[in-house]
Amino acid sequence: MNQSKGEKSLLTEKEERFSSSGFIFAAIGSSVGLGNMWKFPYITGENGGAAFFLLFIVCLVLIGLPVLLAELAIGRSGRGSAATSFIRAGGGKGWKAAGILQVVAPFLILSFYIIVAGWTLNYALISFNGQLFSTSDYAGEFGSFISGYMPIVWQGVAILITAGVVILGVSGGIEKFNKVLIPGLVVLLIVLMIRAVTLPGANAGVSFFLKPDFSVLTAESALVALGHAFFSLSLGMGILLTYGSYVDKKQSLGTAALAIGAGDLLYAFIAGLIIFPTTFSFGIAPDQGPSLIFIALPAAFSAMPFGSFFGGLFFILLAIAALTSAVSLLEVPVSFAMERWNWSRQRSVWILSLVLFLLGIPSAMSLGMFPELTFGGKALFDWMDFITSNIMLPLGGLLITIFAGYFWKGAAEAAGLQARWFRVWLFMLRYVAPVLVFLVLLHTSGILNF
């Protein structure tokens, strides 16, 4: 396929390829983020526990995986950045805007996501050294932290770590980083799960998470579950389009999609077996929202034997999850800069990292240092989250389904599915996924209320 003047293929250098196993680890690393450890527990708590978890599984399998496969196939077919994947895969120039959206969204997400990644690094440190547990006022501790300048310092540390990985390239940086950290993440998950389910009174939390009561489900629960399936799989962010361009043609995308989905689901399952037994054991409501992680759970760790140790492990777990996702988010605009402006990887990483750091400072300040950075009752941080997570991501996912289902002539060859499975996949992309994702978009944007 012809390339535009001034652009280059992302596969011109040997480093710009994943091995088969490296691709799986990297893709799982992108989906194993803060969402399933931070967001998933409280939305599950808000929507009744086990019944919502089963609904999440259904949404992930029936809608999430087909869209995931579509993103990977478009990326491998296009062999370009997320911005040019649609056109390179055979789409018309009208799809250029859809590609740009897939670059802008992860860039904006990372500008505030890296702030939370910095929080996790700070909390891991102060948990291990005992500072976190020197007071019983965990709400005051968190409020004091986000009101000072230290979140900006930790934001910088998180960006430097992320940049240090991405600058080493696809195989030498991203792949090796995930191959080391993902197995470590699994070990931490298992250790913390064993500690959680053996706490006094933990059985109530396990039952809440694993024994469904379908009477608590609503139509809104279904849209929330589908929205989280998209978010947790990193759909609509340009990540899988970009990673797909680094995949060898011999790689089975169907198998890869199943492996990524299984990894994401397993992570959510173990996260639930950590959070709910712990919260129920210490009488903490599981639907507290984001404050559950940084306020309620430290109180729980302080009350258990060796709490500072397990608290430190928990926040290291969060930091690993945050950084593996941050790496994948940064790679999307980096690949675009390399392709569009012929920048070197080093130049792309440092320039974009500096811009991200500067862009994130107002968001960090809006949470405490400068509360006047509030518009319509929302802090700037919350607005960035709302615009990207509630509008840009579902819109990006909707465009993926429409392109793959109706406009992409090379879908069959790129997906590499057997005929009967290809028909099922195409049916989901044409007639099921667009309708449901459109409803999610209406719901998350606030247009459709229940």
Secondary structure, DSSP 8 states (H G I E B T S, - for coil): ----TT---TTSSTTS---HHHHHHHHHHHHSSHIIIIIHHHHHHHTTTHHHHHHHHHHIIIIIHHHHHHHHHHHHHH-S-TTTHHHHTT--GGGHHHHHHHHHHHHHHHHHHHHHHHHHHHHHHHHHTSSGGG-S-HHHHHHHHHTSSHHHHHHHHHHHHHHHHHTT-IIIIIIHHHHHHHHHHHHHHHHHHHHHHTSTTHHHHHHHHHS--GGG--HHHHHHHHHHHHHHTTTTSSHHHHHHHTS-TTS-HHHHHHHHHHHHHHHHHHHHHHHHHHHHHTT--TT-TTHIIIIIHHHHHHTSTTHHHHHHHHHHHHHHHHHHHHHHHHHHHHHHHHHHH---HHHHHHHHHHHHHHHHHHHHHTTTT-TT-EETTEEHHHHHHIIIIIIIHHHHHHHHHHIIIII-TTHHHHHT--HHHHHHHHHIIIIIHHHHHHHHHHHHTTSS--
